[in-house]
Amino acid sequence: SRIQRRLDRMLNSSHDHKLLALVDVEGFVPREVTVTVKDGKVKVLAEHEEEHTTTRGKVYSYKNITKEISLPPGVSEDEVTYSL
């Protein structure tokens, strides 16, 4: 698939230890994903809420992902970049 090829390219270009983590946020849109870098950790939070109206009324579905990754020694917080 196109996404897999892109991932492979990312991984290949990052094999010099620059890639800290890959987080699968499939099913989330970019505005639902928050990345914060604080206290030597990268926190990834993805939250998605849906509302459906059925014959019985409203049904809500909610899903979230929380990941915390520690920065390797010697990596400063302002060096961290991320992309979706």
MDAnalysis code that builds the backbone (N, CA, C; Angstrom):
import MDAnalysis as mda
import numpy as np

u = mda.Universe.empty(252, n_residues=84, atom_resindex=np.repeat(np.arange(84), 3), trajectory=True)
u.add_TopologyAttr("name", ["N", "CA", "C"] * 84)
u.add_TopologyAttr("resid", np.arange(1, 85))
u.add_TopologyAttr("resname", ["SER", "ARG", "ILE", "GLN", "ARG", "ARG", "LEU", "ASP", "ARG", "MET", "LEU", "ASN", "SER", "SER", "HIS", "ASP", "HIS", "LYS", "LEU", "LEU", "ALA", "LEU", "VAL", "ASP", "VAL", "GLU", "GLY", "PHE", "VAL", "PRO", "ARG", "GLU", "VAL", "THR", "VAL", "THR", "VAL", "LYS", "ASP", "GLY", "LYS", "VAL", "LYS", "VAL", "LEU", "ALA", "GLU", "HIS", "GLU", "GLU", "GLU", "HIS", "THR", "THR", "THR", "ARG", "GLY", "LYS", "VAL", "TYR", "SER", "TYR", "LYS", "ASN", "ILE", "THR", "LYS", "GLU", "ILE", "SER", "LEU", "PRO", "PRO", "GLY", "VAL", "SER", "GLU", "ASP", "GLU", "VAL", "THR", "TYR", "SER", "LEU"])
u.atoms.positions = np.array([
    [0.831, -1.195, 0.000],
    [0.000, 0.000, 0.000],
    [0.873, 1.255, 0.000],
    [0.263, 2.354, -0.369],
    [1.007, 3.620, -0.437],
    [1.522, 4.027, 0.937],
    [0.677, 3.847, 1.959],
    [1.073, 4.231, 3.319],
    [2.258, 3.384, 3.778],
    [2.200, 2.088, 3.492],
    [3.294, 1.207, 3.913],
    [4.610, 1.610, 3.246],
    [4.535, 1.956, 1.962],
    [5.751, 2.388, 1.265],
    [6.315, 3.647, 1.908],
    [5.406, 4.576, 2.270],
    [5.852, 5.821, 2.892],
    [6.494, 5.531, 4.250],
    [5.883, 4.624, 4.993],
    [6.442, 4.241, 6.294],
    [7.826, 3.624, 6.134],
    [7.944, 2.735, 5.143],
    [9.242, 2.097, 4.904],
    [10.296, 3.143, 4.568],
    [9.915, 4.109, 3.741],
    [10.865, 5.177, 3.392],
    [11.259, 5.969, 4.634],
    [10.258, 6.282, 5.482],
    [10.542, 7.016, 6.717],
    [11.508, 6.229, 7.593],
    [11.223, 4.939, 7.724],
    [12.070, 4.104, 8.573],
    [13.481, 4.000, 8.003],
    [13.567, 3.837, 6.690],
    [14.886, 3.721, 6.066],
    [15.688, 5.003, 6.220],
    [15.006, 6.149, 6.111],
    [15.732, 7.407, 6.218],
    [16.035, 7.733, 7.672],
    [15.444, 6.993, 8.598],
    [15.629, 7.308, 10.008],
    [16.426, 6.227, 10.744],
    [17.069, 5.336, 9.998],
    [17.702, 4.205, 10.681],
    [18.933, 4.623, 11.473],
    [19.320, 5.909, 11.402],
    [20.466, 6.356, 12.190],
    [20.000, 6.851, 13.562],
    [19.089, 6.106, 14.178],
    [18.632, 6.335, 15.556],
    [17.895, 7.651, 15.747],
    [17.443, 8.252, 14.657],
    [16.728, 9.508, 14.823],
    [15.241, 9.288, 15.024],
    [14.742, 8.109, 14.666],
    [13.323, 7.836, 14.833],
    [13.107, 7.285, 16.235],
    [12.347, 8.019, 17.028],
    [12.107, 7.612, 18.407],
    [10.957, 6.623, 18.503],
    [9.891, 6.893, 17.761],
    [8.719, 6.013, 17.862],
    [7.777, 6.235, 16.694],
    [7.032, 5.183, 16.363],
    [5.918, 5.282, 15.429],
    [4.660, 4.942, 16.219],
    [3.666, 5.791, 16.153],
    [2.413, 5.536, 16.846],
    [1.303, 5.442, 15.801],
    [0.580, 4.351, 15.826],
    [-0.489, 4.150, 14.857],
    [-1.726, 4.927, 15.305],
    [-2.055, 5.995, 14.587],
    [-3.237, 6.791, 14.923],
    [-4.281, 6.708, 13.807],
    [-4.342, 5.544, 13.182],
    [-5.337, 5.336, 12.134],
    [-6.736, 5.502, 12.732],
    [-7.606, 6.190, 12.020],
    [-8.960, 6.412, 12.520],
    [-9.101, 7.737, 13.252],
    [-7.991, 8.434, 13.449],
    [-8.021, 9.760, 14.065],
    [-7.657, 10.798, 13.008],
    [-8.219, 11.985, 13.119],
    [-7.818, 13.072, 12.230],
    [-6.776, 13.913, 12.961],
    [-5.937, 14.643, 12.207],
    [-4.824, 15.366, 12.854],
    [-5.221, 16.240, 14.035],
    [-6.380, 16.908, 13.965],
    [-6.727, 17.793, 15.083],
    [-7.070, 17.011, 16.357],
    [-7.264, 15.702, 16.248],
    [-7.566, 14.882, 17.423],
    [-6.299, 14.347, 18.082],
    [-5.150, 14.638, 17.492],
    [-3.876, 14.126, 18.000],
    [-3.074, 15.270, 18.616],
    [-2.661, 15.101, 19.864],
    [-1.868, 16.106, 20.566],
    [-0.527, 15.493, 20.953],
    [0.544, 16.211, 20.661],
    [1.883, 15.750, 21.052],
    [2.488, 16.816, 21.951],
    [2.940, 16.411, 23.135],
    [3.613, 17.351, 24.028],
    [4.974, 16.784, 24.417],
    [5.925, 17.674, 24.583],
    [7.273, 17.274, 24.996],
    [7.559, 18.001, 26.302],
    [7.748, 17.230, 27.370],
    [7.918, 17.834, 28.690],
    [8.618, 16.843, 29.618],
    [9.468, 17.359, 30.470],
    [10.157, 16.539, 31.479],
    [10.867, 15.328, 30.867],
    [11.468, 15.523, 29.684],
    [12.212, 14.437, 29.058],
    [11.359, 13.343, 28.457],
    [10.088, 13.629, 28.288],
    [9.179, 12.630, 27.717],
    [8.358, 13.244, 26.590],
    [8.044, 12.386, 25.604],
    [7.134, 12.780, 24.532],
    [5.807, 12.076, 24.815],
    [4.749, 12.861, 24.916],
    [3.434, 12.278, 25.164],
    [2.569, 12.455, 23.925],
    [1.951, 11.353, 23.501],
    [1.050, 11.373, 22.352],
    [-0.339, 11.015, 22.859],
    [-1.290, 11.896, 22.599],
    [-2.666, 11.642, 23.005],
    [-3.567, 11.806, 21.781],
    [-4.359, 10.783, 21.497],
    [-5.319, 10.846, 20.395],
    [-6.687, 10.526, 20.961],
    [-7.660, 11.388, 20.689],
    [-9.010, 11.188, 21.204],
    [-10.021, 11.371, 20.081],
    [-10.959, 10.451, 19.997],
    [-11.980, 10.516, 18.943],
    [-13.336, 10.190, 19.558],
    [-14.288, 11.072, 19.315],
    [-15.631, 10.857, 19.841],
    [-16.626, 10.945, 18.701],
    [-17.570, 10.034, 18.679],
    [-18.603, 10.056, 17.639],
    [-19.970, 10.005, 18.289],
    [-20.909, 10.634, 17.621],
    [-22.285, 10.631, 18.112],
    [-23.175, 10.108, 16.993],
    [-23.943, 9.085, 17.290],
    [-24.871, 8.524, 16.306],
    [-26.280, 8.615, 16.869],
    [-27.219, 8.959, 16.022],
    [-28.613, 8.954, 16.461],
    [-29.257, 7.668, 15.945],
    [-29.793, 6.904, 16.861],
    [-30.464, 5.649, 16.496],
    [-31.939, 5.762, 16.894],
    [-32.679, 4.719, 16.633],
    [-34.102, 4.733, 17.002],
    [-34.268, 4.814, 18.520],
    [-33.254, 4.381, 19.266],
    [-33.331, 4.423, 20.731],
    [-32.776, 5.722, 21.312],
    [-32.300, 6.607, 20.443],
    [-31.720, 7.849, 20.950],
    [-30.287, 7.996, 20.499],
    [-29.547, 8.812, 21.239],
    [-28.160, 9.078, 20.843],
    [-27.204, 8.042, 21.429],
    [-26.276, 7.624, 20.601],
    [-25.248, 6.681, 21.029],
    [-23.897, 7.349, 20.824],
    [-23.062, 7.319, 21.841],
    [-21.737, 7.931, 21.755],
    [-20.678, 6.847, 21.741],
    [-19.691, 7.042, 20.891],
    [-18.543, 6.140, 20.954],
    [-17.295, 6.985, 21.147],
    [-16.387, 6.482, 21.940],
    [-15.188, 7.239, 22.299],
    [-14.004, 6.290, 22.251],
    [-12.923, 6.745, 21.635],
    [-11.709, 5.926, 21.678],
    [-10.521, 6.844, 21.872],
    [-9.525, 6.343, 22.559],
    [-8.328, 7.157, 22.729],
    [-7.081, 6.302, 22.811],
    [-5.968, 6.940, 22.495],
    [-4.645, 6.305, 22.572],
    [-3.777, 7.241, 23.390],
    [-3.054, 6.703, 24.342],
    [-2.084, 7.499, 25.082],
    [-0.763, 6.757, 25.037],
    [0.275, 7.449, 24.620],
    [1.610, 6.848, 24.563],
    [2.586, 7.813, 25.202],
    [3.523, 7.284, 25.972],
    [4.553, 8.125, 26.554],
    [5.906, 7.515, 26.226],
    [6.772, 8.309, 25.632],
    [8.084, 7.813, 25.204],
    [9.152, 8.670, 25.860],
    [10.096, 8.023, 26.536],
    [11.187, 8.782, 27.163],
    [12.230, 9.152, 26.122],
    [12.713, 10.379, 26.208],
    [13.771, 10.807, 25.294],
    [15.080, 10.128, 25.671],
    [15.852, 9.697, 24.681],
    [17.154, 9.097, 24.986],
    [18.069, 10.142, 25.629],
    [19.034, 9.709, 26.430],
    [19.977, 10.647, 27.041],
    [20.669, 11.481, 25.975],
    [20.842, 12.750, 26.241],
    [21.548, 13.614, 25.311],
    [20.672, 14.249, 24.246],
    [19.393, 13.889, 24.223],
    [18.483, 14.501, 23.262],
    [17.693, 15.580, 23.999],
    [17.782, 16.804, 23.494],
    [17.055, 17.880, 24.166],
    [15.640, 17.978, 23.627],
    [14.746, 18.507, 24.462],
    [13.332, 18.557, 24.100],
    [13.079, 19.383, 22.838],
    [13.898, 20.430, 22.627],
    [13.636, 21.260, 21.448],
    [14.141, 20.641, 20.144],
    [14.764, 19.480, 20.230],
    [15.190, 18.771, 19.019],
    [14.089, 17.869, 18.474],
    [13.022, 17.675, 19.246],
    [11.989, 16.721, 18.878],
    [11.063, 17.319, 17.814],
    [10.871, 16.569, 16.732],
    [9.893, 16.953, 15.713],
    [8.975, 15.761, 15.504],
    [7.803, 16.022, 14.975],
    [6.891, 14.927, 14.673],
    [6.080, 15.262, 13.451],
    [5.568, 14.234, 12.804],
    [4.700, 14.451, 11.651],
    [3.624, 13.385, 11.653],
    [2.497, 13.727, 11.049],
    [1.385, 12.780, 10.957],
    [1.286, 12.282, 9.530],
])
